[in-house]
Amino acid sequence: MIQERACENGICKVRVVHTEKIKEARANSPSEKKIDYLSSIFKALGDPSRMKIVFALKDVEMCVCDLAAFLDITESAVSHQLRRLKDLGLVKYRRDGQIYYYTLKDDHVAELLKSALNHMSK
């Protein structure tokens, strides 16, 4: 086993596969299904409108009309974005008469946002 790898410009001059490290990485990695789901969450949050919705719902319950006014987009566009977030399990709603009020599904979503913001500030 080579202890030191000679690299130049980020490219290894000596090619060595460390099988034990590969086994460990595989053992510690989530399943393909979980990776796919997590990728879907990050893709969804990669859209600025959905990210703004999630940040708004972090602290307050809002209906589609509130979110449309907040984002300055149509109610139809908000509904479309909320559907995607709901399908991914990021938001939930409660019905009060004819109005649906949306919030984040749980604290994990808020923690994800907090972690990302902390990462940016370092």
MIFI-358104 format. One line per 10 residues: number of its first residue (from 1); for each residue z, x, y of N, C-alpha, C. Coordinates in nm, 2 decimals, padded with zeros to 4 digits. Atoms other than C-alpha are relative to their C-alpha. Layout:
N
NUM	Z X Y Z X Y Z X Y; ...
END
This chain:
122
1	00.00 00.09 -00.12 00.00 00.00 00.00 00.00 00.09 00.12; 00.01 -00.08 -00.12 -00.10 00.14 00.34 00.11 -00.06 00.10; -00.11 00.03 -00.09 00.20 00.14 00.58 -00.05 -00.03 00.14; 00.05 00.01 -00.13 00.00 00.18 00.90 -00.14 -00.03 00.00; 00.14 00.04 00.00 -00.33 00.02 00.98 -00.06 00.07 00.12; 00.07 -00.06 -00.12 -00.57 00.22 01.20 -00.09 -00.11 00.06; 00.08 00.10 -00.07 -00.72 -00.02 01.45 -00.06 00.05 00.12; 00.06 -00.04 -00.13 -00.96 00.02 01.73 -00.07 -00.12 00.05; 00.05 00.12 -00.07 -01.04 -00.26 01.98 00.03 -00.12 -00.08; -00.05 00.11 00.07 -00.85 -00.50 01.76 -00.07 -00.02 -00.14
11	00.07 00.01 00.13 -01.07 -00.43 01.45 00.06 00.11 -00.09; -00.06 -00.10 00.09 -00.90 -00.26 01.15 -00.11 00.09 -00.06; 00.09 -00.10 00.06 -01.07 00.05 01.03 00.02 00.00 -00.16; -00.04 00.00 00.14 -00.89 00.02 00.69 00.02 -00.14 -00.04; -00.01 00.14 00.04 -00.93 -00.31 00.51 00.09 -00.01 -00.12; -00.10 00.01 00.10 -00.63 -00.40 00.30 00.05 -00.15 -00.01; -00.05 00.13 00.02 -00.53 -00.74 00.16 00.14 00.01 -00.06; -00.14 -00.01 00.04 -00.15 -00.78 00.14 00.03 -00.13 -00.08; -00.01 00.12 00.08 -00.13 -01.04 -00.15 00.14 -00.07 00.02; -00.13 00.06 -00.01 00.25 -01.09 -00.11 00.01 -00.07 00.13
21	00.00 00.07 -00.13 00.21 -01.18 00.26 -00.08 -00.13 -00.01; 00.09 00.12 00.01 -00.07 -01.42 00.17 00.08 -00.11 -00.08; -00.08 00.10 00.08 00.16 -01.59 -00.10 00.11 -00.06 00.09; -00.11 00.05 -00.08 00.44 -01.62 00.15 -00.05 -00.09 00.11; 00.06 00.09 -00.10 00.22 -01.77 00.42 -00.04 -00.13 -00.06; 00.04 00.12 00.07 00.08 -02.02 00.17 00.12 -00.08 -00.03; -00.12 00.07 00.04 00.43 -02.11 00.05 00.07 -00.07 00.12; -00.07 00.05 -00.12 00.55 -02.17 00.41 -00.09 -00.09 00.08; 00.09 00.08 -00.07 00.24 -02.36 00.52 00.01 -00.15 -00.04; 00.00 00.14 00.03 00.23 -02.74 00.54 -00.13 -00.03 -00.09
31	00.12 00.05 00.08 -00.01 -02.94 00.31 -00.12 -00.02 00.09; 00.12 00.03 -00.07 -00.37 -02.99 00.41 00.00 -00.13 00.07; -00.02 00.13 -00.06 -00.29 -03.35 00.48 00.08 00.00 00.13; -00.08 -00.01 -00.12 -00.02 -03.26 00.72 -00.07 00.08 00.11; 00.08 -00.08 -00.10 -00.24 -03.00 00.89 -00.10 -00.09 00.07; 00.10 00.09 -00.06 -00.51 -03.26 00.94 00.06 -00.10 00.10; -00.07 00.10 -00.09 -00.26 -03.51 01.09 00.04 00.07 00.12; -00.05 -00.07 -00.12 -00.11 -03.25 01.32 -00.12 00.04 00.09; 00.12 -00.03 -00.08 -00.46 -03.14 01.43 -00.04 -00.13 00.08; 00.03 00.13 -00.06 -00.53 -03.51 01.51 00.09 -00.03 00.12
41	-00.09 00.02 -00.11 -00.22 -03.53 01.73 -00.03 00.09 00.11; 00.03 -00.09 -00.11 -00.31 -03.22 01.92 -00.13 -00.03 00.07; 00.13 00.04 -00.06 -00.67 -03.34 01.97 00.02 -00.12 00.09; -00.02 00.12 -00.08 -00.54 -03.67 02.10 00.07 00.04 00.13; -00.07 -00.04 -00.12 -00.30 -03.50 02.34 -00.09 00.10 00.09; 00.10 -00.08 -00.08 -00.60 -03.28 02.45 -00.08 -00.08 00.10; 00.07 00.08 -00.09 -00.74 -03.57 02.64 00.09 -00.02 00.12; -00.09 00.02 -00.11 -00.60 -03.58 03.00 00.06 -00.14 00.02; -00.05 00.14 -00.02 -00.57 -03.96 03.02 00.11 -00.02 -00.10; -00.10 00.02 00.10 -00.38 -03.97 02.69 00.13 00.08 00.03
51	-00.11 -00.09 -00.03 -00.16 -03.68 02.80 00.08 -00.06 00.11; -00.06 00.06 -00.11 -00.08 -03.86 03.13 00.08 -00.12 -00.05; -00.07 00.12 00.06 00.01 -04.18 02.93 00.13 00.04 -00.07; -00.11 -00.04 00.08 00.24 -03.99 02.70 00.11 00.05 00.10; -00.10 -00.05 -00.10 00.42 -03.82 03.00 00.06 -00.12 00.07; -00.05 00.12 -00.07 00.45 -04.16 03.18 00.10 -00.07 -00.09; -00.09 00.07 00.09 00.60 -04.32 02.87 00.12 00.07 -00.05; -00.11 -00.08 00.04 00.84 -04.04 02.81 00.13 -00.05 00.06; -00.12 00.04 -00.07 01.08 -04.18 03.06 00.01 -00.15 00.03; -00.01 00.14 -00.04 00.99 -04.55 03.12 -00.10 -00.08 -00.09
61	00.08 00.10 00.07 00.85 -04.85 02.93 -00.10 -00.06 00.09; 00.10 00.05 -00.09 00.52 -04.96 03.07 -00.10 -00.09 -00.07; 00.11 00.08 00.06 00.26 -05.23 03.01 -00.14 00.06 00.04; 00.14 -00.05 -00.03 -00.12 -05.18 03.02 -00.03 -00.01 00.14; 00.03 00.01 -00.15 -00.14 -05.30 03.38 00.07 00.11 00.08; -00.08 -00.11 -00.07 00.13 -05.05 03.49 -00.07 00.13 -00.02; 00.07 -00.13 00.03 -00.05 -04.77 03.31 -00.13 00.01 00.07; 00.13 -00.01 -00.06 -00.39 -04.86 03.45 00.02 00.03 00.15; -00.03 -00.03 -00.14 -00.24 -04.86 03.80 00.04 00.15 00.02; -00.05 -00.14 00.00 -00.06 -04.53 03.73 -00.12 00.10 -00.01
71	00.11 -00.09 00.03 -00.38 -04.36 03.60 -00.12 -00.03 00.09; 00.12 00.04 -00.08 -00.62 -04.54 03.83 -00.12 -00.01 -00.08; 00.11 00.03 00.09 -00.84 -04.64 03.54 00.01 -00.15 -00.04; 00.00 00.14 00.04 -00.93 -04.98 03.39 00.10 -00.03 -00.11; -00.09 00.04 00.11 -00.70 -05.17 03.17 -00.06 00.01 -00.14; 00.08 -00.02 00.13 -00.97 -05.16 02.90 00.01 00.14 -00.04; 00.00 -00.14 00.03 -00.97 -04.78 02.92 00.14 00.04 -00.05; -00.14 -00.03 00.04 -00.59 -04.77 02.89 00.03 -00.06 -00.14; -00.02 00.06 00.14 -00.59 -05.01 02.59 -00.07 00.09 -00.10; 00.07 -00.09 00.09 -00.84 -04.78 02.42 00.08 00.12 -00.03
81	-00.09 -00.12 00.02 -00.62 -04.48 02.48 00.13 -00.03 -00.08; -00.12 00.04 00.07 -00.31 -04.66 02.37 -00.02 -00.02 -00.15; 00.03 00.03 00.14 -00.48 -04.77 02.05 00.00 00.13 -00.08; 00.01 -00.13 00.07 -00.55 -04.41 01.96 00.14 00.06 -00.02; -00.14 -00.05 00.01 -00.19 -04.30 02.04 00.09 -00.08 -00.10; -00.08 00.08 00.10 -00.05 -04.59 01.84 -00.04 00.03 -00.14; 00.05 -00.04 00.13 -00.27 -04.51 01.54 00.06 00.13 -00.05; -00.06 -00.13 00.04 -00.13 -04.16 01.54 00.15 00.00 -00.01; -00.15 00.01 00.00 00.23 -04.29 01.56 00.07 00.07 00.11; -00.07 -00.06 -00.11 00.30 -04.15 01.90 00.06 -00.10 00.10
91	-00.05 00.10 -00.08 00.36 -04.47 02.08 00.03 -00.13 -00.08; -00.03 00.13 00.06 00.51 -04.81 01.99 00.00 -00.10 00.11; -00.01 00.11 -00.10 00.52 -05.15 02.16 00.09 -00.11 -00.04; -00.08 00.13 00.02 00.73 -05.46 02.20 -00.07 -00.10 00.08; 00.07 00.12 -00.06 00.60 -05.80 02.29 00.11 -00.08 00.07; -00.08 00.09 -00.07 00.76 -06.01 02.56 -00.09 -00.10 00.06; 00.09 00.10 -00.04 00.57 -06.33 02.59 -00.14 00.05 -00.03; 00.14 -00.05 00.01 00.21 -06.23 02.65 -00.02 00.15 00.04; 00.01 -00.14 -00.05 00.29 -05.88 02.77 00.05 00.10 -00.11; -00.04 -00.11 00.09 00.31 -05.57 02.55 00.05 00.12 00.08
101	-00.06 -00.12 -00.07 00.54 -05.29 02.67 00.00 00.12 -00.10; 00.02 -00.12 00.08 00.47 -04.94 02.54 00.11 00.10 00.04; -00.09 -00.11 -00.01 00.71 -04.65 02.49 -00.04 00.10 -00.10; 00.03 -00.10 00.10 00.70 -04.33 02.30 00.07 -00.04 -00.13; -00.05 00.05 00.13 00.77 -04.39 01.93 00.14 00.06 -00.03; -00.13 -00.06 00.02 01.06 -04.14 01.91 00.02 00.12 00.09; -00.03 -00.11 -00.08 01.22 -03.84 02.07 -00.08 00.13 -00.04; 00.08 -00.11 00.04 01.00 -03.60 01.87 -00.12 00.03 00.09; 00.11 -00.01 -00.08 00.71 -03.67 02.09 00.04 00.06 00.14; -00.05 -00.05 -00.13 00.91 -03.60 02.41 00.04 00.15 -00.02
111	-00.03 -00.14 00.02 01.04 -03.28 02.25 -00.12 00.09 -00.01; 00.12 -00.07 00.01 00.69 -03.17 02.17 -00.05 00.04 00.15; 00.04 -00.02 -00.14 00.60 -03.21 02.54 00.09 00.10 00.07; -00.09 -00.10 -00.06 00.91 -03.03 02.65 -00.02 00.14 -00.04; 00.02 -00.13 00.06 00.84 -02.74 02.42 -00.13 00.06 00.06; 00.13 -00.04 -00.06 00.48 -02.72 02.56 00.02 00.05 00.14; -00.02 -00.03 -00.14 00.60 -02.72 02.92 00.09 00.13 00.01; -00.08 -00.12 00.00 00.86 -02.45 02.84 -00.08 00.12 -00.03; 00.09 -00.11 00.03 00.59 -02.24 02.68 -00.08 00.04 00.12; 00.08 -00.02 -00.12 00.38 -02.27 02.99 00.08 00.08 00.11
121	-00.07 -00.06 -00.11 00.66 -02.15 03.22 00.05 00.14 -00.03; -00.04 -00.13 00.04 00.72 -01.83 03.03 -00.10 00.11 00.03
END
